[in-house]
Amino acid sequence: MNEAILQVLSDAVPTLKDPRIGFVTVTSVQTTTDLKQATVWVSVLGTAPERERTLAGLRAAHGFLQARVARELGLRRTPVLLFEYDPSVERGVRLTQMIDELAPEQPSDDDEL
C-alpha cells in the first residue's frame, strides 16, 4: 500500500497549481496498520522558509491528493495524508559536499600530457 500511494502522489504533486509548492520529491510513505493515516515524507529543494511554504501548500492540498489516491487505487476509505519533511536527501547532499572538500585533487588525464 505504501508504494502504491507513493507512486500516485509522485505523479500528482507536480500537477498542483499552488504557487507555494516548490520542487518536491515524495521520498516515502508510511501508513498505519489500520490504514487510517499515511505519513508522506517529502524532500523540498530550497531554503527553510520555502520548505515551510511548500509543506503548507501540500497540507492545504491534502483533500485533493487524498481523493486522487482513492480514485486511482480504487479505495473506499483512504488514509488521511500527513505531510512531513524528510531531511535525508539534504543531509546526503551535505555529506557529499564535505567528502568532496576533503578528498585530494585527482590528476586528470590531461595533466599527464
Jmol script that loads the backbone (N, CA, C; Angstrom):
load data "model"
ATOM      1  N   MET A   1       0.830  -1.190   0.000  1.00  0.00           N
ATOM      2  CA  MET A   1       0.000   0.000   0.000  1.00  0.00           C
ATOM      3  C   MET A   1       0.879   1.259   0.000  1.00  0.00           C
ATOM      4  N   ASN A   2       1.963   1.228   0.781  1.00  0.00           N
ATOM      5  CA  ASN A   2       2.844   2.390   0.855  1.00  0.00           C
ATOM      6  C   ASN A   2       3.401   2.762  -0.514  1.00  0.00           C
ATOM      7  N   GLU A   3       3.864   1.760  -1.249  1.00  0.00           N
ATOM      8  CA  GLU A   3       4.454   2.018  -2.570  1.00  0.00           C
ATOM      9  C   GLU A   3       3.407   2.521  -3.557  1.00  0.00           C
ATOM     10  N   ALA A   4       2.209   1.993  -3.476  1.00  0.00           N
ATOM     11  CA  ALA A   4       1.146   2.420  -4.385  1.00  0.00           C
ATOM     12  C   ALA A   4       0.778   3.880  -4.133  1.00  0.00           C
ATOM     13  N   ILE A   5       0.651   4.251  -2.871  1.00  0.00           N
ATOM     14  CA  ILE A   5       0.347   5.647  -2.532  1.00  0.00           C
ATOM     15  C   ILE A   5       1.494   6.551  -2.960  1.00  0.00           C
ATOM     16  N   LEU A   6       2.723   6.115  -2.721  1.00  0.00           N
ATOM     17  CA  LEU A   6       3.892   6.901  -3.118  1.00  0.00           C
ATOM     18  C   LEU A   6       3.867   7.170  -4.624  1.00  0.00           C
ATOM     19  N   GLN A   7       3.552   6.163  -5.411  1.00  0.00           N
ATOM     20  CA  GLN A   7       3.527   6.321  -6.869  1.00  0.00           C
ATOM     21  C   GLN A   7       2.460   7.324  -7.292  1.00  0.00           C
ATOM     22  N   VAL A   8       1.262   7.208  -6.730  1.00  0.00           N
ATOM     23  CA  VAL A   8       0.174   8.125  -7.089  1.00  0.00           C
ATOM     24  C   VAL A   8       0.552   9.561  -6.719  1.00  0.00           C
ATOM     25  N   LEU A   9       1.081   9.750  -5.512  1.00  0.00           N
ATOM     26  CA  LEU A   9       1.437  11.096  -5.067  1.00  0.00           C
ATOM     27  C   LEU A   9       2.613  11.665  -5.856  1.00  0.00           C
ATOM     28  N   SER A  10       3.567  10.828  -6.215  1.00  0.00           N
ATOM     29  CA  SER A  10       4.701  11.291  -7.022  1.00  0.00           C
ATOM     30  C   SER A  10       4.230  11.826  -8.365  1.00  0.00           C
ATOM     31  N   ASP A  11       3.192  11.224  -8.912  1.00  0.00           N
ATOM     32  CA  ASP A  11       2.623  11.697 -10.176  1.00  0.00           C
ATOM     33  C   ASP A  11       1.729  12.920  -9.980  1.00  0.00           C
ATOM     34  N   ALA A  12       1.034  12.988  -8.841  1.00  0.00           N
ATOM     35  CA  ALA A  12       0.038  14.042  -8.617  1.00  0.00           C
ATOM     36  C   ALA A  12       0.641  15.358  -8.140  1.00  0.00           C
ATOM     37  N   VAL A  13       1.643  15.313  -7.284  1.00  0.00           N
ATOM     38  CA  VAL A  13       2.186  16.541  -6.691  1.00  0.00           C
ATOM     39  C   VAL A  13       2.676  17.535  -7.744  1.00  0.00           C
ATOM     40  N   PRO A  14       3.400  17.115  -8.781  1.00  0.00           N
ATOM     41  CA  PRO A  14       3.849  18.099  -9.775  1.00  0.00           C
ATOM     42  C   PRO A  14       2.724  18.798 -10.529  1.00  0.00           C
ATOM     43  N   THR A  15       1.516  18.247 -10.496  1.00  0.00           N
ATOM     44  CA  THR A  15       0.390  18.856 -11.212  1.00  0.00           C
ATOM     45  C   THR A  15      -0.317  19.925 -10.384  1.00  0.00           C
ATOM     46  N   LEU A  16       0.036  20.052  -9.107  1.00  0.00           N
ATOM     47  CA  LEU A  16      -0.619  21.030  -8.244  1.00  0.00           C
ATOM     48  C   LEU A  16      -0.287  22.447  -8.698  1.00  0.00           C
ATOM     49  N   LYS A  17      -1.279  23.322  -8.661  1.00  0.00           N
ATOM     50  CA  LYS A  17      -1.117  24.689  -9.147  1.00  0.00           C
ATOM     51  C   LYS A  17      -0.803  25.699  -8.051  1.00  0.00           C
ATOM     52  N   ASP A  18      -0.721  25.261  -6.807  1.00  0.00           N
ATOM     53  CA  ASP A  18      -0.470  26.162  -5.679  1.00  0.00           C
ATOM     54  C   ASP A  18       0.922  26.786  -5.813  1.00  0.00           C
ATOM     55  N   PRO A  19       1.013  28.127  -5.853  1.00  0.00           N
ATOM     56  CA  PRO A  19       2.318  28.777  -6.023  1.00  0.00           C
ATOM     57  C   PRO A  19       3.264  28.587  -4.833  1.00  0.00           C
ATOM     58  N   ARG A  20       2.733  28.158  -3.699  1.00  0.00           N
ATOM     59  CA  ARG A  20       3.586  27.917  -2.527  1.00  0.00           C
ATOM     60  C   ARG A  20       4.429  26.664  -2.684  1.00  0.00           C
ATOM     61  N   ILE A  21       3.970  25.756  -3.530  1.00  0.00           N
ATOM     62  CA  ILE A  21       4.631  24.457  -3.657  1.00  0.00           C
ATOM     63  C   ILE A  21       5.791  24.574  -4.629  1.00  0.00           C
ATOM     64  N   GLY A  22       6.990  24.327  -4.100  1.00  0.00           N
ATOM     65  CA  GLY A  22       8.198  24.382  -4.919  1.00  0.00           C
ATOM     66  C   GLY A  22       8.544  23.005  -5.463  1.00  0.00           C
ATOM     67  N   PHE A  23       9.834  22.769  -5.624  1.00  0.00           N
ATOM     68  CA  PHE A  23      10.313  21.487  -6.159  1.00  0.00           C
ATOM     69  C   PHE A  23      10.259  20.445  -5.049  1.00  0.00           C
ATOM     70  N   VAL A  24       9.391  19.460  -5.205  1.00  0.00           N
ATOM     71  CA  VAL A  24       9.129  18.449  -4.178  1.00  0.00           C
ATOM     72  C   VAL A  24       9.369  17.056  -4.730  1.00  0.00           C
ATOM     73  N   THR A  25       9.961  16.210  -3.913  1.00  0.00           N
ATOM     74  CA  THR A  25      10.085  14.793  -4.229  1.00  0.00           C
ATOM     75  C   THR A  25       9.471  14.009  -3.086  1.00  0.00           C
ATOM     76  N   VAL A  26       8.542  13.125  -3.396  1.00  0.00           N
ATOM     77  CA  VAL A  26       7.963  12.247  -2.380  1.00  0.00           C
ATOM     78  C   VAL A  26       8.969  11.111  -2.183  1.00  0.00           C
ATOM     79  N   THR A  27       9.525  11.035  -0.965  1.00  0.00           N
ATOM     80  CA  THR A  27      10.584  10.053  -0.721  1.00  0.00           C
ATOM     81  C   THR A  27      10.064   8.739  -0.145  1.00  0.00           C
ATOM     82  N   SER A  28       9.019   8.811   0.666  1.00  0.00           N
ATOM     83  CA  SER A  28       8.448   7.571   1.197  1.00  0.00           C
ATOM     84  C   SER A  28       7.067   7.842   1.780  1.00  0.00           C
ATOM     85  N   VAL A  29       6.339   6.758   2.001  1.00  0.00           N
ATOM     86  CA  VAL A  29       5.008   6.826   2.614  1.00  0.00           C
ATOM     87  C   VAL A  29       4.953   5.729   3.658  1.00  0.00           C
ATOM     88  N   GLN A  30       4.422   6.056   4.827  1.00  0.00           N
ATOM     89  CA  GLN A  30       4.264   5.061   5.895  1.00  0.00           C
ATOM     90  C   GLN A  30       2.822   5.105   6.386  1.00  0.00           C
ATOM     91  N   THR A  31       2.067   4.065   6.087  1.00  0.00           N
ATOM     92  CA  THR A  31       0.682   4.002   6.547  1.00  0.00           C
ATOM     93  C   THR A  31       0.602   3.284   7.888  1.00  0.00           C
ATOM     94  N   THR A  32      -0.403   3.655   8.666  1.00  0.00           N
ATOM     95  CA  THR A  32      -0.642   2.944   9.916  1.00  0.00           C
ATOM     96  C   THR A  32      -1.241   1.579   9.581  1.00  0.00           C
ATOM     97  N   THR A  33      -1.182   0.660  10.522  1.00  0.00           N
ATOM     98  CA  THR A  33      -1.665  -0.698  10.261  1.00  0.00           C
ATOM     99  C   THR A  33      -3.165  -0.732   9.976  1.00  0.00           C
ATOM    100  N   ASP A  34      -3.916   0.223  10.529  1.00  0.00           N
ATOM    101  CA  ASP A  34      -5.363   0.261  10.272  1.00  0.00           C
ATOM    102  C   ASP A  34      -5.705   1.079   9.028  1.00  0.00           C
ATOM    103  N   LEU A  35      -4.694   1.598   8.340  1.00  0.00           N
ATOM    104  CA  LEU A  35      -4.836   2.394   7.117  1.00  0.00           C
ATOM    105  C   LEU A  35      -5.648   3.678   7.304  1.00  0.00           C
ATOM    106  N   LYS A  36      -5.693   4.197   8.533  1.00  0.00           N
ATOM    107  CA  LYS A  36      -6.413   5.447   8.768  1.00  0.00           C
ATOM    108  C   LYS A  36      -5.562   6.666   8.439  1.00  0.00           C
ATOM    109  N   GLN A  37      -4.247   6.546   8.573  1.00  0.00           N
ATOM    110  CA  GLN A  37      -3.345   7.658   8.291  1.00  0.00           C
ATOM    111  C   GLN A  37      -2.160   7.184   7.468  1.00  0.00           C
ATOM    112  N   ALA A  38      -1.638   8.112   6.676  1.00  0.00           N
ATOM    113  CA  ALA A  38      -0.419   7.839   5.915  1.00  0.00           C
ATOM    114  C   ALA A  38       0.479   9.057   6.046  1.00  0.00           C
ATOM    115  N   THR A  39       1.664   8.849   6.601  1.00  0.00           N
ATOM    116  CA  THR A  39       2.643   9.925   6.676  1.00  0.00           C
ATOM    117  C   THR A  39       3.408   9.913   5.367  1.00  0.00           C
ATOM    118  N   VAL A  40       3.398  11.075   4.696  1.00  0.00           N
ATOM    119  CA  VAL A  40       4.054  11.220   3.402  1.00  0.00           C
ATOM    120  C   VAL A  40       5.315  12.041   3.635  1.00  0.00           C
ATOM    121  N   TRP A  41       6.462  11.431   3.430  1.00  0.00           N
ATOM    122  CA  TRP A  41       7.745  12.106   3.628  1.00  0.00           C
ATOM    123  C   TRP A  41       8.174  12.718   2.311  1.00  0.00           C
ATOM    124  N   VAL A  42       8.492  14.026   2.358  1.00  0.00           N
ATOM    125  CA  VAL A  42       8.877  14.742   1.148  1.00  0.00           C
ATOM    126  C   VAL A  42      10.200  15.461   1.341  1.00  0.00           C
ATOM    127  N   SER A  43      10.945  15.533   0.268  1.00  0.00           N
ATOM    128  CA  SER A  43      12.171  16.320   0.215  1.00  0.00           C
ATOM    129  C   SER A  43      11.830  17.576  -0.574  1.00  0.00           C
ATOM    130  N   VAL A  44      12.258  18.739  -0.053  1.00  0.00           N
ATOM    131  CA  VAL A  44      11.937  20.009  -0.683  1.00  0.00           C
ATOM    132  C   VAL A  44      13.232  20.744  -0.977  1.00  0.00           C
ATOM    133  N   LEU A  45      13.397  21.147  -2.225  1.00  0.00           N
ATOM    134  CA  LEU A  45      14.570  21.910  -2.611  1.00  0.00           C
ATOM    135  C   LEU A  45      14.328  23.375  -2.272  1.00  0.00           C
ATOM    136  N   GLY A  46      15.257  23.979  -1.518  1.00  0.00           N
ATOM    137  CA  GLY A  46      15.128  25.396  -1.191  1.00  0.00           C
ATOM    138  C   GLY A  46      15.486  25.692   0.247  1.00  0.00           C
ATOM    139  N   THR A  47      15.229  26.929   0.640  1.00  0.00           N
ATOM    140  CA  THR A  47      15.538  27.401   1.979  1.00  0.00           C
ATOM    141  C   THR A  47      14.484  26.925   2.977  1.00  0.00           C
ATOM    142  N   ALA A  48      14.748  27.149   4.256  1.00  0.00           N
ATOM    143  CA  ALA A  48      13.785  26.746   5.292  1.00  0.00           C
ATOM    144  C   ALA A  48      12.422  27.423   5.093  1.00  0.00           C
ATOM    145  N   PRO A  49      12.357  28.744   4.812  1.00  0.00           N
ATOM    146  CA  PRO A  49      11.038  29.351   4.574  1.00  0.00           C
ATOM    147  C   PRO A  49      10.329  28.769   3.342  1.00  0.00           C
ATOM    148  N   GLU A  50      11.083  28.459   2.289  1.00  0.00           N
ATOM    149  CA  GLU A  50      10.481  27.841   1.105  1.00  0.00           C
ATOM    150  C   GLU A  50       9.952  26.458   1.438  1.00  0.00           C
ATOM    151  N   ARG A  51      10.691  25.739   2.263  1.00  0.00           N
ATOM    152  CA  ARG A  51      10.267  24.406   2.703  1.00  0.00           C
ATOM    153  C   ARG A  51       8.950  24.503   3.467  1.00  0.00           C
ATOM    154  N   GLU A  52       8.851  25.466   4.373  1.00  0.00           N
ATOM    155  CA  GLU A  52       7.622  25.620   5.162  1.00  0.00           C
ATOM    156  C   GLU A  52       6.436  26.008   4.280  1.00  0.00           C
ATOM    157  N   ARG A  53       6.674  26.894   3.302  1.00  0.00           N
ATOM    158  CA  ARG A  53       5.592  27.274   2.380  1.00  0.00           C
ATOM    159  C   ARG A  53       5.135  26.071   1.565  1.00  0.00           C
ATOM    160  N   THR A  54       6.088  25.271   1.115  1.00  0.00           N
ATOM    161  CA  THR A  54       5.746  24.079   0.332  1.00  0.00           C
ATOM    162  C   THR A  54       4.940  23.098   1.173  1.00  0.00           C
ATOM    163  N   LEU A  55       5.371  22.869   2.406  1.00  0.00           N
ATOM    164  CA  LEU A  55       4.624  21.959   3.282  1.00  0.00           C
ATOM    165  C   LEU A  55       3.220  22.490   3.553  1.00  0.00           C
ATOM    166  N   ALA A  56       3.084  23.801   3.730  1.00  0.00           N
ATOM    167  CA  ALA A  56       1.756  24.397   3.935  1.00  0.00           C
ATOM    168  C   ALA A  56       0.884  24.178   2.699  1.00  0.00           C
ATOM    169  N   GLY A  57       1.462  24.346   1.512  1.00  0.00           N
ATOM    170  CA  GLY A  57       0.719  24.109   0.278  1.00  0.00           C
ATOM    171  C   GLY A  57       0.286  22.661   0.136  1.00  0.00           C
ATOM    172  N   LEU A  58       1.176  21.744   0.476  1.00  0.00           N
ATOM    173  CA  LEU A  58       0.833  20.320   0.411  1.00  0.00           C
ATOM    174  C   LEU A  58      -0.260  19.970   1.419  1.00  0.00           C
ATOM    175  N   ARG A  59      -0.151  20.531   2.605  1.00  0.00           N
ATOM    176  CA  ARG A  59      -1.182  20.264   3.620  1.00  0.00           C
ATOM    177  C   ARG A  59      -2.536  20.808   3.185  1.00  0.00           C
ATOM    178  N   ALA A  60      -2.525  21.962   2.515  1.00  0.00           N
ATOM    179  CA  ALA A  60      -3.774  22.543   2.022  1.00  0.00           C
ATOM    180  C   ALA A  60      -4.374  21.686   0.906  1.00  0.00           C
ATOM    181  N   ALA A  61      -3.527  21.007   0.150  1.00  0.00           N
ATOM    182  CA  ALA A  61      -3.986  20.184  -0.980  1.00  0.00           C
ATOM    183  C   ALA A  61      -4.262  18.742  -0.583  1.00  0.00           C
ATOM    184  N   HIS A  62      -4.193  18.433   0.714  1.00  0.00           N
ATOM    185  CA  HIS A  62      -4.309  17.022   1.105  1.00  0.00           C
ATOM    186  C   HIS A  62      -5.634  16.396   0.684  1.00  0.00           C
ATOM    187  N   GLY A  63      -6.723  17.144   0.700  1.00  0.00           N
ATOM    188  CA  GLY A  63      -8.024  16.600   0.298  1.00  0.00           C
ATOM    189  C   GLY A  63      -8.036  16.204  -1.169  1.00  0.00           C
ATOM    190  N   PHE A  64      -7.506  17.079  -2.019  1.00  0.00           N
ATOM    191  CA  PHE A  64      -7.407  16.788  -3.449  1.00  0.00           C
ATOM    192  C   PHE A  64      -6.536  15.555  -3.681  1.00  0.00           C
ATOM    193  N   LEU A  65      -5.380  15.519  -2.993  1.00  0.00           N
ATOM    194  CA  LEU A  65      -4.455  14.399  -3.162  1.00  0.00           C
ATOM    195  C   LEU A  65      -5.052  13.102  -2.628  1.00  0.00           C
ATOM    196  N   GLN A  66      -5.761  13.200  -1.532  1.00  0.00           N
ATOM    197  CA  GLN A  66      -6.401  12.019  -0.947  1.00  0.00           C
ATOM    198  C   GLN A  66      -7.457  11.467  -1.901  1.00  0.00           C
ATOM    199  N   ALA A  67      -8.227  12.353  -2.526  1.00  0.00           N
ATOM    200  CA  ALA A  67      -9.245  11.918  -3.485  1.00  0.00           C
ATOM    201  C   ALA A  67      -8.586  11.244  -4.689  1.00  0.00           C
ATOM    202  N   ARG A  68      -7.450  11.771  -5.104  1.00  0.00           N
ATOM    203  CA  ARG A  68      -6.739  11.182  -6.246  1.00  0.00           C
ATOM    204  C   ARG A  68      -6.238   9.779  -5.901  1.00  0.00           C
ATOM    205  N   VAL A  69      -5.713   9.618  -4.670  1.00  0.00           N
ATOM    206  CA  VAL A  69      -5.263   8.293  -4.216  1.00  0.00           C
ATOM    207  C   VAL A  69      -6.449   7.329  -4.215  1.00  0.00           C
ATOM    208  N   ALA A  70      -7.586   7.769  -3.678  1.00  0.00           N
ATOM    209  CA  ALA A  70      -8.776   6.907  -3.617  1.00  0.00           C
ATOM    210  C   ALA A  70      -9.223   6.501  -5.017  1.00  0.00           C
ATOM    211  N   ARG A  71      -9.251   7.463  -5.932  1.00  0.00           N
ATOM    212  CA  ARG A  71      -9.709   7.189  -7.298  1.00  0.00           C
ATOM    213  C   ARG A  71      -8.758   6.238  -8.025  1.00  0.00           C
ATOM    214  N   GLU A  72      -7.466   6.509  -7.960  1.00  0.00           N
ATOM    215  CA  GLU A  72      -6.511   5.706  -8.727  1.00  0.00           C
ATOM    216  C   GLU A  72      -6.288   4.313  -8.143  1.00  0.00           C
ATOM    217  N   LEU A  73      -6.450   4.185  -6.826  1.00  0.00           N
ATOM    218  CA  LEU A  73      -6.232   2.875  -6.209  1.00  0.00           C
ATOM    219  C   LEU A  73      -7.537   2.129  -5.956  1.00  0.00           C
ATOM    220  N   GLY A  74      -8.672   2.778  -6.262  1.00  0.00           N
ATOM    221  CA  GLY A  74      -9.972   2.137  -6.090  1.00  0.00           C
ATOM    222  C   GLY A  74     -10.315   1.855  -4.642  1.00  0.00           C
ATOM    223  N   LEU A  75      -9.940   2.769  -3.755  1.00  0.00           N
ATOM    224  CA  LEU A  75     -10.189   2.577  -2.327  1.00  0.00           C
ATOM    225  C   LEU A  75     -11.490   3.249  -1.905  1.00  0.00           C
ATOM    226  N   ARG A  76     -12.235   2.574  -1.036  1.00  0.00           N
ATOM    227  CA  ARG A  76     -13.430   3.185  -0.486  1.00  0.00           C
ATOM    228  C   ARG A  76     -13.056   4.128   0.654  1.00  0.00           C
ATOM    229  N   ARG A  77     -12.134   3.687   1.493  1.00  0.00           N
ATOM    230  CA  ARG A  77     -11.630   4.530   2.591  1.00  0.00           C
ATOM    231  C   ARG A  77     -10.157   4.758   2.344  1.00  0.00           C
ATOM    232  N   THR A  78      -9.795   6.021   2.307  1.00  0.00           N
ATOM    233  CA  THR A  78      -8.416   6.394   2.012  1.00  0.00           C
ATOM    234  C   THR A  78      -7.761   6.934   3.267  1.00  0.00           C
ATOM    235  N   PRO A  79      -6.503   6.594   3.520  1.00  0.00           N
ATOM    236  CA  PRO A  79      -5.815   7.145   4.692  1.00  0.00           C
ATOM    237  C   PRO A  79      -5.722   8.673   4.609  1.00  0.00           C
ATOM    238  N   VAL A  80      -5.833   9.315   5.758  1.00  0.00           N
ATOM    239  CA  VAL A  80      -5.621  10.760   5.840  1.00  0.00           C
ATOM    240  C   VAL A  80      -4.129  11.002   5.616  1.00  0.00           C
ATOM    241  N   LEU A  81      -3.802  11.905   4.703  1.00  0.00           N
ATOM    242  CA  LEU A  81      -2.417  12.169   4.361  1.00  0.00           C
ATOM    243  C   LEU A  81      -1.829  13.243   5.269  1.00  0.00           C
ATOM    244  N   LEU A  82      -0.697  12.928   5.881  1.00  0.00           N
ATOM    245  CA  LEU A  82       0.033  13.870   6.724  1.00  0.00           C
ATOM    246  C   LEU A  82       1.396  14.088   6.082  1.00  0.00           C
ATOM    247  N   PHE A  83       1.725  15.327   5.749  1.00  0.00           N
ATOM    248  CA  PHE A  83       2.978  15.619   5.064  1.00  0.00           C
ATOM    249  C   PHE A  83       4.053  16.037   6.056  1.00  0.00           C
ATOM    250  N   GLU A  84       5.227  15.419   5.931  1.00  0.00           N
ATOM    251  CA  GLU A  84       6.371  15.715   6.792  1.00  0.00           C
ATOM    252  C   GLU A  84       7.611  15.898   5.938  1.00  0.00           C
ATOM    253  N   TYR A  85       8.513  16.746   6.407  1.00  0.00           N
ATOM    254  CA  TYR A  85       9.765  16.992   5.702  1.00  0.00           C
ATOM    255  C   TYR A  85      10.748  15.861   5.967  1.00  0.00           C
ATOM    256  N   ASP A  86      11.389  15.375   4.916  1.00  0.00           N
ATOM    257  CA  ASP A  86      12.404  14.325   5.015  1.00  0.00           C
ATOM    258  C   ASP A  86      13.775  14.960   4.801  1.00  0.00           C
ATOM    259  N   PRO A  87      14.562  15.102   5.857  1.00  0.00           N
ATOM    260  CA  PRO A  87      15.866  15.760   5.727  1.00  0.00           C
ATOM    261  C   PRO A  87      16.962  14.864   5.172  1.00  0.00           C
ATOM    262  N   SER A  88      16.688  13.609   4.882  1.00  0.00           N
ATOM    263  CA  SER A  88      17.750  12.681   4.487  1.00  0.00           C
ATOM    264  C   SER A  88      18.422  13.074   3.173  1.00  0.00           C
ATOM    265  N   VAL A  89      17.669  13.581   2.200  1.00  0.00           N
ATOM    266  CA  VAL A  89      18.275  13.959   0.919  1.00  0.00           C
ATOM    267  C   VAL A  89      19.212  15.139   1.125  1.00  0.00           C
ATOM    268  N   GLU A  90      18.753  16.134   1.873  1.00  0.00           N
ATOM    269  CA  GLU A  90      19.588  17.305   2.164  1.00  0.00           C
ATOM    270  C   GLU A  90      20.847  16.892   2.927  1.00  0.00           C
ATOM    271  N   ARG A  91      20.691  16.000   3.875  1.00  0.00           N
ATOM    272  CA  ARG A  91      21.824  15.504   4.652  1.00  0.00           C
ATOM    273  C   ARG A  91      22.825  14.778   3.752  1.00  0.00           C
ATOM    274  N   GLY A  92      22.323  13.995   2.813  1.00  0.00           N
ATOM    275  CA  GLY A  92      23.184  13.284   1.878  1.00  0.00           C
ATOM    276  C   GLY A  92      23.963  14.235   0.982  1.00  0.00           C
ATOM    277  N   VAL A  93      23.308  15.282   0.515  1.00  0.00           N
ATOM    278  CA  VAL A  93      23.987  16.276  -0.321  1.00  0.00           C
ATOM    279  C   VAL A  93      25.087  16.963   0.475  1.00  0.00           C
ATOM    280  N   ARG A  94      24.781  17.321   1.721  1.00  0.00           N
ATOM    281  CA  ARG A  94      25.777  17.974   2.583  1.00  0.00           C
ATOM    282  C   ARG A  94      26.978  17.057   2.817  1.00  0.00           C
ATOM    283  N   LEU A  95      26.736  15.787   3.078  1.00  0.00           N
ATOM    284  CA  LEU A  95      27.832  14.840   3.295  1.00  0.00           C
ATOM    285  C   LEU A  95      28.685  14.684   2.039  1.00  0.00           C
ATOM    286  N   THR A  96      28.047  14.627   0.893  1.00  0.00           N
ATOM    287  CA  THR A  96      28.785  14.519  -0.364  1.00  0.00           C
ATOM    288  C   THR A  96      29.675  15.741  -0.573  1.00  0.00           C
ATOM    289  N   GLN A  97      29.140  16.926  -0.274  1.00  0.00           N
ATOM    290  CA  GLN A  97      29.938  18.145  -0.402  1.00  0.00           C
ATOM    291  C   GLN A  97      31.129  18.120   0.541  1.00  0.00           C
ATOM    292  N   MET A  98      30.919  17.659   1.766  1.00  0.00           N
ATOM    293  CA  MET A  98      32.003  17.597   2.733  1.00  0.00           C
ATOM    294  C   MET A  98      33.077  16.617   2.273  1.00  0.00           C
ATOM    295  N   ILE A  99      32.676  15.489   1.755  1.00  0.00           N
ATOM    296  CA  ILE A  99      33.634  14.490   1.261  1.00  0.00           C
ATOM    297  C   ILE A  99      34.425  15.063   0.086  1.00  0.00           C
ATOM    298  N   ASP A 100      33.714  15.744  -0.823  1.00  0.00           N
ATOM    299  CA  ASP A 100      34.394  16.354  -1.970  1.00  0.00           C
ATOM    300  C   ASP A 100      35.416  17.391  -1.534  1.00  0.00           C
ATOM    301  N   GLU A 101      35.097  18.162  -0.493  1.00  0.00           N
ATOM    302  CA  GLU A 101      36.024  19.179   0.005  1.00  0.00           C
ATOM    303  C   GLU A 101      37.259  18.547   0.646  1.00  0.00           C
ATOM    304  N   LEU A 102      37.086  17.405   1.273  1.00  0.00           N
ATOM    305  CA  LEU A 102      38.189  16.747   1.966  1.00  0.00           C
ATOM    306  C   LEU A 102      39.026  15.848   1.054  1.00  0.00           C
ATOM    307  N   ALA A 103      38.440  15.404  -0.040  1.00  0.00           N
ATOM    308  CA  ALA A 103      39.144  14.490  -0.945  1.00  0.00           C
ATOM    309  C   ALA A 103      40.265  15.230  -1.664  1.00  0.00           C
ATOM    310  N   PRO A 104      41.437  14.596  -1.775  1.00  0.00           N
ATOM    311  CA  PRO A 104      42.537  15.244  -2.504  1.00  0.00           C
ATOM    312  C   PRO A 104      42.200  15.332  -3.995  1.00  0.00           C
ATOM    313  N   GLU A 105      42.728  16.354  -4.624  1.00  0.00           N
ATOM    314  CA  GLU A 105      42.517  16.534  -6.066  1.00  0.00           C
ATOM    315  C   GLU A 105      43.132  15.361  -6.811  1.00  0.00           C
ATOM    316  N   GLN A 106      42.409  14.788  -7.724  1.00  0.00           N
ATOM    317  CA  GLN A 106      42.913  13.693  -8.552  1.00  0.00           C
ATOM    318  C   GLN A 106      43.430  14.296  -9.854  1.00  0.00           C
ATOM    319  N   PRO A 107      44.633  13.922 -10.288  1.00  0.00           N
ATOM    320  CA  PRO A 107      45.124  14.453 -11.568  1.00  0.00           C
ATOM    321  C   PRO A 107      44.262  13.939 -12.708  1.00  0.00           C
ATOM    322  N   SER A 108      43.975  14.802 -13.639  1.00  0.00           N
ATOM    323  CA  SER A 108      43.176  14.379 -14.796  1.00  0.00           C
ATOM    324  C   SER A 108      44.118  13.812 -15.852  1.00  0.00           C
ATOM    325  N   ASP A 109      43.553  13.154 -16.859  1.00  0.00           N
ATOM    326  CA  ASP A 109      44.336  12.588 -17.942  1.00  0.00           C
ATOM    327  C   ASP A 109      45.075  13.674 -18.711  1.00  0.00           C
ATOM    328  N   ASP A 110      44.514  14.884 -18.757  1.00  0.00           N
ATOM    329  CA  ASP A 110      45.139  16.000 -19.477  1.00  0.00           C
ATOM    330  C   ASP A 110      46.430  16.447 -18.806  1.00  0.00           C
ATOM    331  N   ASP A 111      46.537  16.257 -17.470  1.00  0.00           N
ATOM    332  CA  ASP A 111      47.732  16.696 -16.740  1.00  0.00           C
ATOM    333  C   ASP A 111      48.971  15.892 -17.128  1.00  0.00           C
ATOM    334  N   GLU A 112      48.779  14.679 -17.627  1.00  0.00           N
ATOM    335  CA  GLU A 112      49.907  13.825 -17.959  1.00  0.00           C
ATOM    336  C   GLU A 112      50.540  14.182 -19.302  1.00  0.00           C
ATOM    337  N   LEU A 113      49.831  14.931 -20.137  1.00  0.00           N
ATOM    338  CA  LEU A 113      50.352  15.260 -21.473  1.00  0.00           C
ATOM    339  C   LEU A 113      51.390  16.284 -21.420  1.00  0.00           C
TER     340      LEU A 113
END
end "model"
wireframe off; spacefill off
backbone 0.3
color backbone group
